[in-house]
Amino acid sequence: MQTRIPLLVCLISGLIMFAQYFSSHPVAKSIYENVLEWWQIIFAFTLLVGVAAFIKTNLKSISQKKDAPYRTISLLGLVLMPILALIGGTKIDTPFLWVFENMQAPMQATVFSLLAFFVASASYRGFRARSIPASILLVTALIVLIGRVPIAEFISDSIPKVGFWIQNYPSMSARRAILIGIGLGSMTTALRVILGIERTYLRGN
């Protein structure tokens, strides 16, 4: 009985959402719009759950003296930003926007700049020309990278054209094949969940 009710709710919800895509009836549209409103409520609760988990994890690390200064700063930022937004608002020349532009934005830029070095390192390891397919991948990547740089036009006008051709045809065909595979996999997983075959969300029951 404990598993039949969730499976029945999942089956009914899945069939309703599946049927509304093939119907232009006003009732189907109203159901879809109501579901979108429910999603916003669910997103709000998931945000609260994420904040609670973040606070719990950081407090536990602080009590164990693991990266305590960084954890403390994270908790202070989590508490300070909503307070600044409530007191002064989020418009121009407010403390909230000043903290966002002068602290959070530079930290995000720093993280993304570090990611560029990680991507370059991974590309170097992945593009080693140890075989013919790896050599083709290396040459193609170099053409695309050079074609996106403004200096490529001074070298040759054909380099940017070849780069865009690679992106629009060979790369796009591979991307579409991957998207088709993802779509088929998502559809298979959805059918397994709706029909009650996949029950991992019931903790293996």
C-alpha positions in Angstrom: 0.0 0.0 0.0 2.9 2.3 0.7 4.2 1.9 -2.8 0.9 1.7 -4.7 -0.3 5.2 -3.9 3.0 6.9 -5.2 3.0 4.7 -8.3 -0.6 5.5 -9.0 0.0 9.3 -8.5 3.1 9.0 -10.8 1.1 7.1 -13.4 -1.9 9.6 -13.5 0.4 12.6 -13.5 2.6 11.2 -16.3 -0.4 10.3 -18.4 -2.0 13.8 -17.9 1.3 15.6 -18.9 1.8 13.2 -21.8 -1.8 13.7 -23.1 -1.7 17.5 -22.9 1.0 17.8 -25.5 -1.2 16.2 -28.1 -4.4 18.2 -27.3 -5.3 21.8 -28.0 -8.3 21.7 -25.8 -8.6 24.7 -23.3 -8.7 22.2 -20.4 -5.4 20.7 -21.4 -3.8 24.2 -21.6 -5.2 25.2 -18.2 -3.8 22.0 -16.7 -0.4 22.8 -18.2 -0.5 26.4 -16.9 -1.4 25.2 -13.4 1.4 22.7 -13.4 3.8 25.5 -14.3 2.6 27.4 -11.2 3.2 24.3 -9.1 6.7 24.0 -10.4 7.5 27.5 -9.2 6.3 26.5 -5.7 8.4 23.3 -5.9 11.4 25.4 -6.9 10.9 27.7 -4.0 10.8 24.8 -1.6 13.9 23.2 -3.2 15.7 26.5 -2.7 14.8 26.4 1.0 16.1 22.8 1.2 19.3 23.8 -0.5 19.9 26.7 1.9 19.2 24.5 4.9 21.6 21.9 3.6 24.2 24.5 3.0 23.9 25.9 6.5 23.9 22.5 8.1 27.1 21.4 6.1 29.0 24.6 6.9 28.1 24.5 10.6 29.2 20.9 10.8 32.5 21.8 9.2 33.0 24.8 11.5 32.4 22.6 14.6 35.0 20.1 13.2 37.4 23.1 12.5 37.6 22.2 8.8 38.1 25.3 6.7 36.4 27.3 9.4 37.3 30.8 8.2 36.0 30.1 4.7 32.8 28.4 6.0 32.2 31.4 8.3 32.5 33.9 5.4 30.1 31.8 3.3 27.5 31.8 6.1 28.0 35.5 6.7 27.4 36.2 3.0 24.3 34.0 3.0 22.8 36.0 5.8 24.1 39.4 4.8 22.9 39.5 1.2 19.1 39.0 2.0 19.4 41.6 4.8 20.9 44.2 2.6 18.3 43.5 -0.1 15.5 43.9 2.5 16.9 47.1 4.0 18.1 49.0 0.9 16.6 47.2 -2.0 18.3 45.9 -5.1 18.4 49.1 -7.2 21.4 51.1 -8.3 23.6 52.7 -5.6 22.4 50.3 -2.9 24.6 48.3 -0.6 23.3 45.0 -2.0 24.3 46.0 -5.6 27.6 47.3 -4.4 28.4 44.0 -2.7 27.3 42.1 -5.8 29.3 44.2 -8.2 32.5 44.5 -6.1 32.6 41.1 -4.4 30.5 38.4 -6.0 31.1 39.4 -9.6 34.9 39.5 -9.3 34.8 36.1 -7.5 32.7 34.6 -10.3 35.1 36.0 -12.9 38.0 34.5 -11.0 36.4 31.1 -10.9 35.6 31.2 -14.6 39.1 32.3 -15.5 40.5 29.3 -13.5 38.1 27.0 -15.4 39.7 28.3 -18.7 43.1 26.8 -17.5 41.5 23.5 -16.5 39.8 23.3 -20.0 43.1 24.1 -21.7 44.8 21.4 -19.6 42.1 18.8 -20.4 42.3 19.7 -24.1 46.0 19.2 -24.2 45.7 15.8 -22.7 42.7 14.8 -24.9 44.1 16.1 -28.2 47.5 14.3 -28.2 48.1 13.0 -31.7 48.7 9.4 -30.8 46.5 8.0 -33.5 44.8 9.0 -36.7 41.4 9.9 -35.1 43.2 11.9 -32.4 45.2 13.7 -35.1 42.0 14.6 -37.0 40.4 15.8 -33.8 43.5 17.9 -33.0 43.6 19.5 -36.5 39.9 20.2 -36.5 40.0 21.8 -33.0 42.9 24.0 -34.0 41.1 25.2 -37.2 38.0 26.0 -35.2 39.9 27.8 -32.5 42.0 29.8 -34.9 39.0 30.6 -37.0 37.3 32.3 -34.0 40.2 34.6 -33.4 40.3 37.9 -35.3 43.9 37.3 -36.4 42.7 34.4 -38.6 41.4 36.9 -41.1 44.9 38.4 -41.5 46.3 34.9 -42.1 43.7 33.7 -44.6 40.1 34.5 -45.4 39.3 30.8 -45.8 40.2 29.8 -42.2 37.1 31.4 -40.6 34.9 29.9 -43.4 36.3 26.4 -42.8 35.8 26.8 -39.0 32.2 27.8 -39.5 31.7 25.0 -42.0 33.0 22.5 -39.4 30.6 23.9 -36.8 27.6 24.0 -39.0 27.9 20.6 -40.6 30.1 17.8 -39.1 29.9 19.2 -35.5 26.2 19.9 -35.8 25.4 16.4 -37.1 27.3 14.8 -34.2 25.5 17.2 -31.8 22.1 16.2 -33.3 22.9 12.5 -32.9 23.8 13.1 -29.3 20.6 15.1 -28.7 18.5 12.3 -30.4 20.2 9.8 -28.1 19.5 11.9 -25.0 15.8 12.3 -26.1 15.4 8.6 -26.6 17.0 7.9 -23.2 14.8 10.5 -21.5 11.7 9.0 -23.1 12.7 5.5 -22.0 13.4 6.6 -18.5 10.1 8.5 -18.3 8.1 5.5 -19.5 9.8 3.3 -17.0 8.9 5.7 -14.2 5.3 6.2 -15.4 4.7 2.4 -15.7 6.3 1.7 -12.3 9.3 -0.3 -13.6 11.8 2.3 -12.4 11.3 2.6 -8.6 14.6 4.2 -7.4 12.7 7.2 -6.1 10.9 4.9 -3.8 14.2 3.8 -2.2 14.3 0.5 -4.0 10.9 -0.6 -3.0 
